[in-house]
Amino acid sequence: MQTRKLSAALAALGFVAFGAFIGSQTAHTPGAHAAPASVVRAVTTLPDFAGLVEQTGPAVVNITTAGARKAQFPAAQGMGSGFIVSTDGLVLTNAHVVQGASEVTVKLTDRREFRARVLGADPATDVAVLRIDARGLPAVKFGDPARARVGDWVVAIGSPFGFENSVTAGIVSAKGRSLPGDAYVPFIQTDVAVNPGNSGGPLFNMAGEVIGINSQIYSRSGGYQGLSFAIPADVVQRVTNQIVASGRASHARLGVSAQPMDQALARSFGLERTEGALIAEVVPGSAAQKAGLRVGDVVLKYNGKPVGASGELAALVGQSSPGDKVRLEIVREGKKREISATLGVAEAPRRQQRG
């Protein structure tokens, strides 16, 4: 699992037992307040995690690699997770799991092992597509991440620190997160326990559908600290289809850099709220320049979708394809206007090694 470490890695791996107290019945005392009926109903209708795991677990795989040139995580070198998306052997994982590997092995829950062929990997979105020579395999179904709500239960299955087929659960903490160096992905943030080795594993909703690939955590220690990030399933499916068809994925480019809006800037542009992406640079010869975008313009909408923060503009562009014609609602000199742009092709990103 990729991490953004702010301090040295853990000197040694330790194990800590945590207790979970879900609830208890207490004697009623005068003056005590009864729990709201809605809370009681929520406690008595907890999700059926066991049933979900029985249904989806066989499609989750363990991935080991050999010959990797770079060790992303010394404690989890050469391992990761993945999941089967077609009965004839198509497997998805993270690009960083197979990066630089000369040999990739996929192990199923029934203990069978297969040498995998990497059909393609896209560093920009951290998605890789593998193929194994097998038929009649269990496969997952994709769900719509747009329908996931903050607070919904979600489940991750993977191989943290090599412990295969480990199951953890939590909730969706936020949606549409923009992370430094990952402009193309509007991440799903969860509080599901995810650690090195979970990379490439599926994030399930309670219908047993994959809504994301677990990709990153934010940590000061190198281990889970409550902030996990998954690549949304719609991004995954688009990249997968491109790789299967051509062996590579392409991404759109508008050709701007944007800075966040604060209250003072919003007031200076005549905006009631601190929203939108303030254009700080327009790349010469880019789609943005050809469309007439200028430094100082504030992009409020992209193809009708509100741009709430500067990072959201890059994510929206990343969900488009080269050659797409898009509509931008902007504010320039205090007045709203709409301009059109034909998106270009993004260059291959230069990602920094993390960890």
C-alpha positions as a Markdown table, in Angstrom:
| # | Residue | x | y | z |
|---|---|---|---|---|
| 1 | Met | 0.0 | 0.0 | 0.0 |
| 2 | Gln | 1.4 | 3.3 | -1.0 |
| 3 | Thr | 1.8 | 5.8 | 2.0 |
| 4 | Arg | 2.8 | 9.4 | 2.4 |
| 5 | Lys | 5.2 | 9.0 | 5.3 |
| 6 | Leu | 6.0 | 12.1 | 7.4 |
| 7 | Ser | 8.6 | 10.2 | 9.5 |
| 8 | Ala | 10.8 | 7.1 | 9.3 |
| 9 | Ala | 9.3 | 3.7 | 8.7 |
| 10 | Leu | 8.4 | 1.5 | 11.6 |
| 11 | Ala | 11.6 | 0.0 | 13.1 |
| 12 | Ala | 9.8 | -3.2 | 13.9 |
| 13 | Leu | 6.4 | -4.8 | 13.2 |
| 14 | Gly | 4.3 | -5.2 | 16.3 |
| 15 | Phe | 0.9 | -6.6 | 17.0 |
| 16 | Val | -1.7 | -4.9 | 19.2 |
| 17 | Ala | -5.0 | -6.4 | 20.2 |
| 18 | Phe | -8.0 | -4.1 | 20.0 |
| 19 | Gly | -11.3 | -4.8 | 21.7 |
| 20 | Ala | -14.6 | -3.8 | 20.0 |
| 21 | Phe | -17.5 | -2.8 | 22.2 |
| 22 | Ile | -20.7 | -2.6 | 20.1 |
| 23 | Gly | -23.3 | -2.1 | 22.7 |
| 24 | Ser | -24.9 | -3.4 | 25.9 |
| 25 | Gln | -28.1 | -3.3 | 27.8 |
| 26 | Thr | -28.2 | -1.3 | 31.0 |
| 27 | Ala | -30.8 | -1.1 | 33.7 |
| 28 | His | -33.2 | 1.8 | 33.4 |
| 29 | Thr | -32.6 | 4.5 | 36.0 |
| 30 | Pro | -34.9 | 7.4 | 36.8 |
| 31 | Gly | -34.0 | 10.4 | 34.6 |
| 32 | Ala | -32.1 | 8.3 | 32.1 |
| 33 | His | -32.7 | 9.1 | 28.4 |
| 34 | Ala | -33.8 | 6.3 | 26.2 |
| 35 | Ala | -31.9 | 5.9 | 22.9 |
| 36 | Pro | -33.7 | 7.3 | 19.9 |
| 37 | Ala | -35.7 | 4.7 | 18.0 |
| 38 | Ser | -33.6 | 5.4 | 14.8 |
| 39 | Val | -30.4 | 4.5 | 16.7 |
| 40 | Val | -31.9 | 1.3 | 18.1 |
| 41 | Arg | -33.0 | 0.2 | 14.6 |
| 42 | Ala | -29.5 | 1.0 | 13.3 |
| 43 | Val | -27.9 | -1.3 | 15.9 |
| 44 | Thr | -30.2 | -4.2 | 15.3 |
| 45 | Thr | -29.7 | -4.1 | 11.6 |
| 46 | Leu | -25.9 | -4.2 | 11.3 |
| 47 | Pro | -24.7 | -5.3 | 7.9 |
| 48 | Asp | -24.2 | -9.0 | 7.1 |
| 49 | Phe | -20.4 | -8.8 | 6.6 |
| 50 | Ala | -20.1 | -12.6 | 6.7 |
| 51 | Gly | -22.5 | -13.1 | 3.9 |
| 52 | Leu | -20.8 | -10.5 | 1.8 |
| 53 | Val | -17.4 | -12.1 | 2.3 |
| 54 | Glu | -18.8 | -15.6 | 1.4 |
| 55 | Gln | -20.3 | -14.1 | -1.7 |
| 56 | Thr | -17.3 | -12.0 | -2.9 |
| 57 | Gly | -14.2 | -13.4 | -1.2 |
| 58 | Pro | -13.4 | -16.2 | -3.7 |
| 59 | Ala | -12.9 | -13.5 | -6.4 |
| 60 | Val | -10.2 | -11.7 | -4.4 |
| 61 | Val | -6.6 | -12.8 | -5.1 |
| 62 | Asn | -3.2 | -12.5 | -3.6 |
| 63 | Ile | -0.4 | -11.2 | -5.9 |
| 64 | Thr | 3.3 | -11.7 | -5.5 |
| 65 | Thr | 6.0 | -10.3 | -7.7 |
| 66 | Ala | 9.7 | -11.1 | -8.4 |
| 67 | Gly | 12.4 | -9.0 | -9.9 |
| 68 | Ala | 11.0 | -5.6 | -8.8 |
| 69 | Arg | 13.5 | -2.8 | -9.3 |
| 70 | Lys | 12.0 | -0.6 | -6.6 |
| 71 | Ala | 10.7 | -1.6 | -3.2 |
| 72 | Gln | 7.8 | 0.6 | -2.4 |
| 73 | Phe | 7.4 | -0.9 | 1.0 |
| 74 | Pro | 10.3 | -2.9 | 2.5 |
| 75 | Ala | 7.9 | -4.6 | 5.0 |
| 76 | Ala | 5.7 | -5.7 | 2.1 |
| 77 | Gln | 8.0 | -6.0 | -0.8 |
| 78 | Gly | 6.8 | -8.0 | -3.8 |
| 79 | Met | 3.2 | -8.5 | -2.7 |
| 80 | Gly | -0.2 | -7.0 | -3.1 |
| 81 | Ser | -3.9 | -7.8 | -3.7 |
| 82 | Gly | -6.2 | -8.0 | -6.7 |
| 83 | Phe | -9.6 | -9.2 | -7.8 |
| 84 | Ile | -11.0 | -11.2 | -10.8 |
| 85 | Val | -13.3 | -9.2 | -13.1 |
| 86 | Ser | -14.1 | -11.9 | -15.7 |
| 87 | Thr | -14.5 | -15.6 | -15.5 |
| 88 | Asp | -11.8 | -16.1 | -18.2 |
| 89 | Gly | -9.0 | -14.7 | -16.1 |
| 90 | Leu | -8.9 | -10.9 | -16.2 |
| 91 | Val | -7.5 | -9.6 | -12.9 |
| 92 | Leu | -7.1 | -6.0 | -11.7 |
| 93 | Thr | -4.7 | -4.6 | -9.2 |
| 94 | Asn | -2.6 | -1.4 | -8.7 |
| 95 | Ala | 0.0 | -0.4 | -11.2 |
| 96 | His | 2.5 | 0.1 | -8.3 |
| 97 | Val | 2.1 | -3.5 | -7.2 |
| 98 | Val | 3.5 | -4.8 | -10.5 |
| 99 | Gln | 5.8 | -1.9 | -11.4 |
| 100 | Gly | 9.2 | -3.2 | -12.5 |
| 101 | Ala | 8.3 | -6.9 | -11.9 |
| 102 | Ser | 9.7 | -9.5 | -14.2 |
| 103 | Glu | 7.3 | -12.2 | -12.8 |
| 104 | Val | 3.8 | -11.9 | -11.4 |
| 105 | Thr | 2.0 | -14.7 | -9.6 |
| 106 | Val | -1.7 | -14.7 | -8.8 |
| 107 | Lys | -2.9 | -17.0 | -6.0 |
| 108 | Leu | -6.6 | -17.8 | -5.7 |
| 109 | Thr | -8.4 | -18.6 | -2.4 |
| 110 | Asp | -8.5 | -22.3 | -3.4 |
| 111 | Arg | -4.7 | -22.2 | -3.3 |
| 112 | Arg | -4.2 | -22.5 | -7.0 |
| 113 | Glu | -1.4 | -20.3 | -8.4 |
| 114 | Phe | -1.1 | -18.9 | -11.9 |
| 115 | Arg | 1.7 | -17.0 | -13.7 |
| 116 | Ala | 0.1 | -13.7 | -14.8 |
| 117 | Arg | 0.7 | -11.6 | -17.9 |
| 118 | Val | 0.6 | -7.8 | -17.4 |
| 119 | Leu | -1.6 | -6.5 | -20.2 |
| 120 | Gly | -0.9 | -2.9 | -19.2 |
| 121 | Ala | -0.5 | -0.6 | -16.3 |
| 122 | Asp | -1.4 | 3.1 | -16.0 |
| 123 | Pro | 0.7 | 5.0 | -13.5 |
| 124 | Ala | -1.6 | 8.1 | -13.8 |
| 125 | Thr | -4.5 | 6.3 | -12.2 |
| 126 | Asp | -2.5 | 3.4 | -10.6 |
| 127 | Val | -4.5 | 0.7 | -12.3 |
| 128 | Ala | -3.0 | -2.5 | -13.8 |
| 129 | Val | -4.7 | -5.2 | -15.8 |
| 130 | Leu | -3.5 | -8.8 | -15.6 |
| 131 | Arg | -4.4 | -12.0 | -17.5 |
| 132 | Ile | -4.2 | -15.6 | -16.1 |
| 133 | Asp | -4.8 | -18.8 | -18.1 |
| 134 | Ala | -7.9 | -20.1 | -16.3 |
| 135 | Arg | -11.6 | -20.5 | -17.0 |
| 136 | Gly | -14.7 | -20.7 | -14.9 |
| 137 | Leu | -13.4 | -18.3 | -12.2 |
| 138 | Pro | -15.5 | -16.4 | -9.7 |
| 139 | Ala | -15.7 | -12.8 | -10.7 |
| 140 | Val | -16.8 | -9.6 | -9.0 |
| 141 | Lys | -19.5 | -7.1 | -10.1 |
| 142 | Phe | -18.9 | -3.4 | -10.3 |
| 143 | Gly | -21.1 | -0.9 | -8.6 |
| 144 | Asp | -21.6 | 2.8 | -9.1 |
| 145 | Pro | -19.4 | 4.9 | -6.8 |
| 146 | Ala | -21.5 | 7.9 | -7.5 |
| 147 | Arg | -24.3 | 6.3 | -5.5 |
| 148 | Ala | -22.1 | 5.7 | -2.5 |
| 149 | Arg | -23.0 | 8.1 | 0.4 |
| 150 | Val | -20.7 | 9.5 | 3.0 |
| 151 | Gly | -21.4 | 7.3 | 6.0 |
| 152 | Asp | -22.2 | 4.1 | 4.0 |
| 153 | Trp | -20.6 | 0.8 | 5.2 |
| 154 | Val | -17.8 | -0.5 | 3.0 |
| 155 | Val | -15.6 | -3.6 | 3.1 |
| 156 | Ala | -12.0 | -4.2 | 2.0 |
| 157 | Ile | -10.5 | -7.7 | 1.3 |
| 158 | Gly | -6.8 | -8.1 | 0.7 |
| 159 | Ser | -3.4 | -9.3 | 2.0 |
| 160 | Pro | -2.1 | -6.7 | 4.6 |
| 161 | Phe | 1.5 | -7.6 | 5.4 |
| 162 | Gly | 1.0 | -10.9 | 3.6 |
| 163 | Phe | -1.9 | -12.1 | 5.7 |
| 164 | Glu | -4.0 | -13.3 | 2.8 |
| 165 | Asn | -7.8 | -12.8 | 2.5 |
| 166 | Ser | -8.0 | -10.5 | 5.5 |
| 167 | Val | -11.3 | -8.6 | 5.8 |
| 168 | Thr | -11.8 | -5.1 | 7.3 |
| 169 | Ala | -14.8 | -2.9 | 7.3 |
| 170 | Gly | -15.6 | 0.8 | 7.9 |
| 171 | Ile | -17.5 | 3.7 | 6.3 |
| 172 | Val | -17.1 | 6.1 | 3.4 |
| 173 | Ser | -15.4 | 9.1 | 5.0 |
| 174 | Ala | -15.5 | 11.5 | 2.0 |
| 175 | Lys | -15.7 | 11.5 | -1.8 |
| 176 | Gly | -13.9 | 13.2 | -4.6 |
| 177 | Arg | -10.7 | 13.7 | -2.6 |
| 178 | Ser | -7.8 | 15.2 | -4.6 |
| 179 | Leu | -4.3 | 14.1 | -3.5 |
| 180 | Pro | -1.0 | 15.6 | -4.5 |
| 181 | Gly | 0.4 | 13.9 | -7.6 |
| 182 | Asp | -2.8 | 12.2 | -8.5 |
| 183 | Ala | -4.7 | 14.7 | -10.5 |
| 184 | Tyr | -6.7 | 12.2 | -12.5 |
| 185 | Val | -8.4 | 10.4 | -9.6 |
| 186 | Pro | -11.2 | 11.7 | -7.4 |
| 187 | Phe | -10.5 | 9.3 | -4.5 |
| 188 | Ile | -13.0 | 7.7 | -2.2 |
| 189 | Gln | -11.8 | 8.2 | 1.4 |
| 190 | Thr | -12.7 | 5.6 | 4.0 |
| 191 | Asp | -11.7 | 4.6 | 7.5 |
| 192 | Val | -11.4 | 1.0 | 6.5 |
| 193 | Ala | -8.2 | -0.5 | 8.0 |
| 194 | Val | -5.8 | -0.8 | 5.0 |
| 195 | Asn | -2.1 | -1.6 | 5.2 |
| 196 | Pro | 0.8 | -2.4 | 3.0 |
| 197 | Gly | -0.2 | -5.5 | 1.0 |
| 198 | Asn | -3.8 | -4.3 | 0.6 |
| 199 | Ser | -2.8 | -2.4 | -2.5 |
| 200 | Gly | -4.9 | -3.4 | -5.5 |
| 201 | Gly | -7.7 | -5.1 | -3.4 |
| 202 | Pro | -11.4 | -4.3 | -3.9 |
| 203 | Leu | -13.5 | -2.0 | -1.9 |
| 204 | Phe | -17.1 | -3.4 | -1.7 |
| 205 | Asn | -20.4 | -1.7 | -0.9 |
| 206 | Met | -22.9 | -3.7 | 1.1 |
| 207 | Ala | -24.5 | -5.0 | -2.2 |
| 208 | Gly | -21.3 | -6.9 | -2.8 |
| 209 | Glu | -20.3 | -4.6 | -5.7 |
| 210 | Val | -16.8 | -3.2 | -6.2 |
| 211 | Ile | -16.9 | 0.6 | -6.0 |
| 212 | Gly | -13.1 | 1.1 | -5.8 |
| 213 | Ile | -9.6 | -0.3 | -5.7 |
| 214 | Asn | -7.7 | 0.3 | -2.4 |
| 215 | Ser | -4.6 | 2.3 | -3.4 |
| 216 | Gln | -3.2 | 4.6 | -0.7 |
| 217 | Ile | -3.1 | 5.5 | 2.9 |
| 218 | Tyr | -2.0 | 8.6 | 4.6 |
| 219 | Ser | 0.2 | 7.8 | 7.6 |
| 220 | Arg | 2.9 | 9.2 | 9.8 |
| 221 | Ser | 4.1 | 5.7 | 10.8 |
| 222 | Gly | 3.8 | 3.7 | 7.6 |
| 223 | Gly | 0.8 | 1.8 | 8.9 |
| 224 | Tyr | -3.0 | 2.4 | 9.0 |
| 225 | Gln | -4.0 | 5.6 | 10.8 |
| 226 | Gly | -7.6 | 5.9 | 9.7 |
| 227 | Leu | -7.2 | 7.5 | 6.3 |
| 228 | Ser | -7.5 | 5.2 | 3.4 |
| 229 | Phe | -8.1 | 6.0 | -0.3 |
| 230 | Ala | -9.6 | 4.0 | -3.1 |
| 231 | Ile | -9.7 | 4.6 | -6.9 |
| 232 | Pro | -13.4 | 4.9 | -7.9 |
| 233 | Ala | -14.8 | 2.0 | -10.0 |
| 234 | Asp | -15.8 | 4.2 | -12.9 |
| 235 | Val | -12.2 | 5.4 | -13.3 |
| 236 | Val | -11.0 | 1.8 | -13.0 |
| 237 | Gln | -13.5 | 0.5 | -15.6 |
| 238 | Arg | -12.6 | 3.3 | -18.1 |
| 239 | Val | -8.9 | 2.6 | -17.8 |
| 240 | Thr | -9.4 | -1.2 | -17.9 |
| 241 | Asn | -11.3 | -1.0 | -21.1 |
| 242 | Gln | -8.6 | 1.1 | -22.8 |
| 243 | Ile | -5.8 | -1.3 | -21.7 |
| 244 | Val | -7.7 | -4.3 | -22.9 |
| 245 | Ala | -8.4 | -2.7 | -26.2 |
| 246 | Ser | -4.9 | -1.2 | -26.9 |
| 247 | Gly | -2.5 | -2.1 | -24.1 |
| 248 | Arg | -2.4 | 1.5 | -22.7 |
| 249 | Ala | -4.6 | 4.2 | -21.3 |
| 250 | Ser | -4.8 | 7.8 | -22.5 |
| 251 | His | -5.9 | 10.9 | -20.6 |
| 252 | Ala | -7.2 | 14.3 | -21.5 |
| 253 | Arg | -5.4 | 17.5 | -20.8 |
| 254 | Leu | -6.8 | 21.0 | -20.5 |
| 255 | Gly | -3.4 | 22.7 | -19.9 |
| 256 | Val | -3.9 | 24.8 | -16.8 |
| 257 | Ser | -2.7 | 24.9 | -13.2 |
| 258 | Ala | -5.1 | 26.2 | -10.6 |
| 259 | Gln | -4.9 | 27.5 | -7.1 |
| 260 | Pro | -7.4 | 27.2 | -4.3 |
| 261 | Met | -9.9 | 29.9 | -3.5 |
| 262 | Asp | -10.1 | 31.5 | -0.1 |
| 263 | Gln | -12.7 | 34.0 | 1.3 |
| 264 | Ala | -10.6 | 37.1 | 0.4 |
| 265 | Leu | -10.1 | 35.9 | -3.2 |
| 266 | Ala | -13.7 | 35.0 | -3.6 |
| 267 | Arg | -14.8 | 38.4 | -2.5 |
| 268 | Ser | -12.3 | 40.1 | -4.9 |
| 269 | Phe | -13.9 | 38.1 | -7.8 |
| 270 | Gly | -17.4 | 39.0 | -6.7 |
| 271 | Leu | -18.3 | 35.4 | -5.6 |
| 272 | Glu | -20.6 | 34.7 | -2.8 |
| 273 | Arg | -18.9 | 31.4 | -1.8 |
| 274 | Thr | -15.3 | 30.1 | -1.8 |
| 275 | Glu | -15.8 | 27.8 | -4.8 |
| 276 | Gly | -14.2 | 27.2 | -8.1 |
| 277 | Ala | -10.7 | 26.8 | -9.5 |
| 278 | Leu | -8.6 | 30.0 | -9.9 |
| 279 | Ile | -6.4 | 29.7 | -13.0 |
| 280 | Ala | -2.8 | 30.5 | -12.1 |
| 281 | Glu | -1.2 | 29.3 | -15.3 |
| 282 | Val | -2.2 | 28.6 | -18.9 |
| 283 | Val | 0.2 | 26.3 | -20.8 |
| 284 | Pro | 1.2 | 27.8 | -24.2 |
| 285 | Gly | -0.3 | 25.8 | -27.1 |
| 286 | Ser | -2.7 | 23.9 | -24.8 |
| 287 | Ala | -6.4 | 23.3 | -25.2 |
| 288 | Ala | -7.0 | 26.0 | -22.5 |
| 289 | Gln | -5.0 | 28.7 | -24.4 |
| 290 | Lys | -6.8 | 27.8 | -27.7 |
| 291 | Ala | -10.1 | 28.1 | -26.0 |
| 292 | Gly | -9.2 | 31.6 | -24.6 |
| 293 | Leu | -8.8 | 30.8 | -20.9 |
| 294 | Arg | -6.7 | 33.4 | -19.1 |
| 295 | Val | -4.8 | 33.6 | -15.8 |
| 296 | Gly | -7.2 | 35.0 | -13.3 |
| 297 | Asp | -10.3 | 33.2 | -14.7 |
| 298 | Val | -12.3 | 31.3 | -12.1 |
| 299 | Val | -13.8 | 28.0 | -13.4 |
| 300 | Leu | -17.1 | 27.4 | -11.7 |
| 301 | Lys | -18.5 | 24.5 | -13.8 |
| 302 | Tyr | -17.1 | 21.8 | -16.0 |
| 303 | Asn | -19.7 | 20.4 | -18.4 |
| 304 | Gly | -22.4 | 21.5 | -16.0 |
| 305 | Lys | -20.7 | 20.0 | -13.0 |
| 306 | Pro | -19.8 | 22.4 | -10.2 |
| 307 | Val | -16.1 | 22.8 | -9.4 |
| 308 | Gly | -16.1 | 23.1 | -5.7 |
| 309 | Ala | -12.3 | 23.3 | -5.2 |
| 310 | Ser | -9.2 | 23.7 | -7.4 |
| 311 | Gly | -8.3 | 20.0 | -7.3 |
| 312 | Glu | -11.8 | 19.0 | -8.6 |
| 313 | Leu | -11.1 | 20.6 | -12.0 |
| 314 | Ala | -8.1 | 18.3 | -12.7 |
| 315 | Ala | -10.2 | 15.2 | -11.6 |
| 316 | Leu | -13.0 | 16.2 | -13.9 |
| 317 | Val | -10.6 | 16.7 | -16.8 |
| 318 | Gly | -9.1 | 13.3 | -16.0 |
| 319 | Gln | -12.5 | 11.6 | -16.4 |
| 320 | Ser | -12.8 | 13.0 | -19.9 |
| 321 | Ser | -11.1 | 11.7 | -23.0 |
| 322 | Pro | -8.7 | 13.4 | -25.4 |
| 323 | Gly | -10.6 | 15.1 | -28.2 |
| 324 | Asp | -13.7 | 15.7 | -26.0 |
| 325 | Lys | -15.4 | 19.1 | -26.4 |
| 326 | Val | -16.2 | 20.5 | -23.0 |
| 327 | Arg | -18.1 | 23.6 | -21.7 |
| 328 | Leu | -16.5 | 25.7 | -19.0 |
| 329 | Glu | -18.5 | 28.2 | -16.9 |
| 330 | Ile | -16.1 | 30.9 | -15.7 |
| 331 | Val | -16.0 | 34.2 | -14.0 |
| 332 | Arg | -13.9 | 36.9 | -15.6 |
| 333 | Glu | -13.7 | 40.5 | -14.4 |
| 334 | Gly | -16.8 | 39.9 | -12.2 |
| 335 | Lys | -18.9 | 38.5 | -15.0 |
| 336 | Lys | -19.9 | 34.9 | -15.8 |
| 337 | Arg | -19.4 | 33.5 | -19.2 |
| 338 | Glu | -19.2 | 30.2 | -20.9 |
| 339 | Ile | -16.4 | 29.0 | -23.2 |
| 340 | Ser | -15.8 | 25.7 | -25.0 |
| 341 | Ala | -12.5 | 23.7 | -25.2 |
| 342 | Thr | -11.4 | 20.7 | -27.1 |
| 343 | Leu | -9.2 | 18.6 | -24.8 |
| 344 | Gly | -5.7 | 17.5 | -25.7 |
| 345 | Val | -3.7 | 14.5 | -24.8 |
| 346 | Ala | -1.8 | 14.4 | -21.5 |
| 347 | Glu | 1.8 | 13.4 | -21.3 |
| 348 | Ala | 2.8 | 10.4 | -19.2 |
| 349 | Pro | 3.1 | 11.6 | -15.6 |
| 350 | Arg | 6.3 | 11.6 | -13.7 |
| 351 | Arg | 5.3 | 10.2 | -10.4 |
| 352 | Gln | 7.5 | 10.4 | -7.4 |
| 353 | Gln | 8.3 | 7.3 | -5.5 |
| 354 | Arg | 6.3 | 7.2 | -2.3 |
| 355 | Gly | 7.4 | 5.7 | 1.0 |
